Amino acid sequence: MPLEQPIAMRSSRDITNNPDWIAEQVDRLLGFEVLCKLLTADPRPIPPGSLADKIGVYKGYSHTILSDIRTRQLNG
C-alpha cells in the first residue's frame, strides 16, 4: 500500500491562489472589503498594505483607485 503525500505537500487546487483568477475578481474583492467596513460601521481607514494583501494586488492599488475616482469626478 503506497503512502499518501502529506496534506501540506499536496498541490493546491484552491482557485484563490491563482493570479489570473485574482486579476478577474479584484473589483468584487475590493467591493467586499468596503461592504464589510460599512456593515461593521468601522470608521478606521483600511491600510493600503492590508487591503493589497486581502484583494491580491500591489500596495499602490488603493492610490490608483482614488486617483481614478477624483479624475472621473473632475471630468463630470
C-alpha positions as CSV (number, residue, x, y, z in Angstrom):
1,M,0.0,0.0,0.0
2,P,1.6,3.3,-1.1
3,L,1.9,6.1,1.4
4,E,-0.1,9.2,0.7
5,Q,1.6,12.6,0.4
6,P,1.2,14.8,3.5
7,I,-1.5,17.4,3.1
8,A,1.0,20.2,3.2
9,M,2.8,18.8,0.2
10,R,-0.2,18.2,-2.0
11,S,-0.7,20.5,-4.9
12,S,-3.2,23.3,-4.1
13,R,-6.3,23.5,-6.2
14,D,-7.5,26.5,-4.4
15,I,-8.6,28.9,-7.1
16,T,-7.9,31.9,-4.8
17,N,-4.2,31.3,-5.2
18,N,-4.4,31.6,-9.0
19,P,-3.1,35.1,-10.1
20,D,-5.4,35.0,-13.2
21,W,-8.5,34.4,-11.1
22,I,-7.4,37.2,-8.7
23,A,-7.0,39.7,-11.6
24,E,-10.5,38.9,-12.8
25,Q,-12.0,39.3,-9.3
26,V,-10.2,42.5,-8.0
27,D,-13.3,44.7,-8.2
28,R,-15.5,42.2,-6.5
29,L,-12.9,41.6,-3.7
30,L,-12.5,45.3,-3.2
31,G,-16.3,45.8,-3.0
32,F,-16.5,43.0,-0.4
33,E,-13.9,44.7,1.8
34,V,-15.7,48.1,1.5
35,L,-19.0,46.4,2.3
36,C,-17.5,44.7,5.4
37,K,-16.3,48.1,6.6
38,L,-19.7,49.6,6.1
39,L,-21.6,46.8,7.8
40,T,-19.4,46.8,10.8
41,A,-19.5,50.7,11.0
42,D,-15.8,50.7,11.3
43,P,-14.6,54.3,10.7
44,R,-10.9,53.4,10.6
45,P,-9.2,53.5,7.2
46,I,-8.1,50.3,5.6
47,P,-4.2,50.4,5.5
48,P,-3.1,50.1,1.8
49,G,-0.8,47.2,2.6
50,S,-3.6,45.3,4.4
51,L,-6.0,46.0,1.5
52,A,-3.5,44.9,-1.0
53,D,-3.0,41.6,0.8
54,K,-6.7,41.0,1.1
55,I,-7.5,41.6,-2.6
56,G,-4.3,40.3,-4.1
57,V,-3.0,43.5,-5.7
58,Y,0.1,45.7,-5.3
59,K,0.4,48.1,-2.4
60,G,-0.3,51.3,-4.5
61,Y,-3.5,50.0,-5.9
62,S,-5.7,52.0,-3.5
63,H,-3.9,55.2,-4.6
64,T,-4.7,54.3,-8.2
65,I,-8.4,53.8,-7.4
66,L,-8.6,57.1,-5.6
67,S,-6.9,58.9,-8.4
68,D,-9.3,57.4,-10.9
69,I,-12.3,58.4,-8.8
70,R,-11.0,62.0,-8.5
71,T,-10.4,62.2,-12.2
72,R,-13.9,61.0,-13.0
73,Q,-15.4,63.5,-10.6
74,L,-13.5,66.3,-12.2
75,N,-14.5,65.2,-15.7
76,G,-18.1,65.0,-14.8
